[in-house]
Amino acid sequence: MASGRRPGRPRGAQQDPLERRANLLTGAESAIREIGPDVSMEQIAERANVSKATLYDNFDGKGGLTEALIERYGLRLMTRFAELVQQPLTAYEVTSGSLAVFVHFIAEDPEIYRFVIRHADGEALVTEITEPIAALIKSLGAKDPVGLAYATLGAVVTATEWWTRSGSQDLNEFLESLVAFVWGGLVASGIDTAEDHLPDLSGVARAVAQARAEAAQA
């Protein structure tokens, strides 16, 4: 007589769904780091020691898995931004510091970044962090902070994806070029560049906290 157990379900005590999902994401990250951004769902399931059916039970295909990774990735990134904006910084310091946080974060896990960029809707990662960046640009006194945030993030995400693939510059050279490009655009938009002006970053801190809360609940 059939047991009625669904394919891919482990025998024994039922694992908490959130814990199971988190463990599967960790297994997926390990597979991506080992195999690269073209890893298949079969390979991810094998590395996570589950059936492909179990993986699909928890994530709606590779798209669903990618969305979950973006949420996890975004939470980690926002945690680092939160630490940065607690400090009193000039406009240049907060701009260069934010870019340094982003680039160093990507450099630590380039295969995960490339997987996300390759398999997600191109706007997904940008959308995840747009509000905090728009709040940051607004704090600098720029006009149309949301438009500038999308333009800046689009350029930064594309350039960083190229950098992780090409290996043509070391991290510091790439970061220096990126800061010069972004800073030039912000200056042209009319921000206050006075060295004695410290922008009010409280709105940025609130936007970062909100983004972290939303990512944690996803």
N, C-alpha and C positions, 0 to 999 in steps of 0.2 A: 504493500500500500504506500502511495506517495506521501512523503512527510509534509508537503505543502511549503517547504522552505524555499524562498525565492533565490534564484541564482545570484551568487556573489555575496550572500549574507553569511557572516561568520556564525558558526555554532556557538552555543553558550550564552552568557549574559549579553544583553543588548548594550551597546556603547552609546553614550550620550551623543545625539546627532551633531551638536556643535563641536564636541571633541573629535568625533569621527571626521567631520569636515575639515577641521584644523589639521588633523594628522594626514589626511589625504593631500591637503595643500602643501604640507611640508615634504611629503613624498614626491609631489609634482616638482617642487623646487629642486630637490636633489636630482631628479631625472633630467631636468632642463640644464642644470649646471654640468652634468656629466655628458649628456648627449648633444646638447645645443638647442637652438630655437626651433629646429624642425622636428623635434621629438614627437612621436605619435602618441595617441591615447593608449594604445596597447603597451608601449614602452613605459609610459607613466604608471599604468596599472601594475605592470610587472615590478617596477621599482618600489611601488607602494605596497606590494604584496597583497593585492586585491584583484578581483576579476574586473574586466572592463565594464560588466553590468553594474557593479557596485560604484564605479567611477561615474557612470551615467546616471545612476540613482541620485547622486549627490550634486552633480553638475550637469547642466544641459549641454553636453558636448564640449568641444574645445572652446567655443565661445563663452559658455558659462564658467568654465575653469579660468579662462583669461580674465573675465570680469572679477572673479573672486580674488585672483592674484593682484589685480589693479587695486582693489580695496585694501588688501594686506600691505601692498607696496606703498600705497598712498598714506596709510596710517603711519608706517615707519618714517616716511619722508616728512610728514607733517610734525612728527615728534621732534625731529631735528630742527625744523624751522621754528618750532615753539621755543626751543632753547636759544636760538639766535635773536629773536625779536624781544626777548626779555631785557636785552642790553641797550643802553643809550648809544645810538649810532648815527653818524651823518648819512646823508643820502647816498653818497658813494660807498660808504662802508656797508650799508644794508643791501645795496645792489650787488656789490662784489661778494659779500658774504652769502647772500641767497644763492647766487650762481655757484659759489664754491660748495655749499651744502649739496646742491643738486648734482654737480659733476662728481664730487667725491662719493656720493651715495651710489651713483650709477657705476662708477669705477669698481666698487666693491663687489658688484653682482651684474656684470655686463650681459651675461647670457639670459638672465631673467628679464632684463630690460629689453633685449632684442626679441625675446619671445612675446612680450606684451605688445611691443610696437608692431610686430609682424602679424599677430593674430587678432588684435583688438581693432575695433573701429578706430580709425586714425585720430578721432577727436576724444576718445574715451579718457586717455591719461591726462590730456590737457584739461578736460572738463573737471577731472578729479581735483585739480589744484588751482583752478582759475580764480575762484573767489578770494582765497588768501593773497594771491599775487595781485589781483585787482585792488584789494584793500591796501596792499603795500604801495602800489603805484599811486593810488589816491592820496596816501599819506605824504607822498613827495610833491604833491601839488600839480600833478599832470592833468591835462584835460582828457576826457574820454578814457578813464582808467580801464574799463572793461574791454574796449577795443584794443587798447595797448597791451593788456594782459594776454589776450588771445594771440595777437601778432607776435609778441615776445616769446610766449611759450611755444607757439608753432615753430618759430625759428630755432629756439633752444632745443626742443625735442628732436627736430630733424637733424640739426648739426651734431647733437650728441650721439644719435643713432649712427650717423656716418663715422664719427670718431671711434666708436666701439668696434666698427667693422674694419676701418682702414689701418689703424695703428700708425698713422703717418706723423703724429705729433705726440710728445709725452703729455702727461696730464697738465702740468703747469703751463706749457706753451698753449695748449688748447684753451685752458681756462682764461689765460691772459687775452687771447683773441676774442673769446666770447664776451668777456667783461667789457672790452673796448667797444665791441659792436653794440651791445645792449645799452651801455652807458651813453654812447653817442646818440642813440635813438631817444633816450629819456631826456637828455639835455635839449635836443631839438624840439621836444614836446613842451618845453617851458618849465621844467621843475626847478625848485630852489636848490642851487648848487653851493650855496655859501657854506664854508667849512665850519662856521660857528652855529649853523642851523641844525638842530636835532629834530627830525620829524616825529610827530606823535604816532607811535606804533601800537597804541592800545587797540585800535580797530583791527590791525593786522593780527594781533594776539587773539582777539575774539573770533575772527574768521578762521584762524588756524585751529582754535579749540573746537569750533563747530565742525570743521572738516574732519578732525580726529574723531569726534563723537559719532558722526555719520558713518565713517569707515568702520568704527568699532562695532556698530550695530548691524552692519550689513552681513 
